Structures are given as structure tokens and as C-alpha cells.
Amino acid sequence: MPITVDDVRKIARLARLAMTDAEMATAKSQMSGIFGLIAEMQAVDTAGIEPMSHAQDTVQRLREDEVTEPDQRDLFQSLAPQAERGLYLVPRVVE
């Protein structure tokens, strides 16, 4: 899809960019290069290729999900200005 200077002008207006004619010409060539690269990537046959979640086939080393800290909720609740049934009470800020 060839891009024109008018297309760049419309994009600049929508993006609220003030561009000179030289900047528009530069942007036109850069956008044409980007669209050319997109067209080249879309031309690649990817039939039968499974999507990957990562470029390398690695496995994360995960630790067991176990409790490592003692339960100190009652201690923390006793230090709070207001607490009720395991919840911290805070002043209402939005009406």
C-alpha cells in the first residue's frame, strides 16, 4: 500500500503534530518502509506452525508454594487505629 504525503498530513493532523514539508517527506519514507516490512512479514507462509509463548524453549524453575512467614494478622490488626472482624476500617473518602 503506497502512502502519500496527503496521508502523512492527515495522520499528523490527527496526532496533533505540526510538521514541515521536509519532515512529512521523511515520515512518508519511514512509514513506507514500515508498511513494506509488514507486507513482507504477512507474505510468509505460517501454516502448520504453532504459536510460541517464548522464543526459547525453556522452563521456569519454580519453588513450592508453601508458607514461609508466620501469621501475624492479629498483631498487625492490634496496631491499626480501627479494625473489625479481620478488616481494616478506613474513613470514607468518596461520597
Number of C-alpha atoms within 10 A of each C-alpha: 7 10 13 15 15 11 13 19 20 13 12 15 12 9 9 9 11 10 14 10 10 9 11 19 16 14 17 20 14 12 16 16 14 12 15 14 12 11 12 10 11 10 9 8 8 10 6 6 7 7 8 8 7 7 7 7 7 7 6 5 6 6 6 6 6 6 7 6 6 6 9 8 10 9 9 12 16 10 9 12 9 12 14 8 7 10 11 12 12 10 6 6 5 4 3
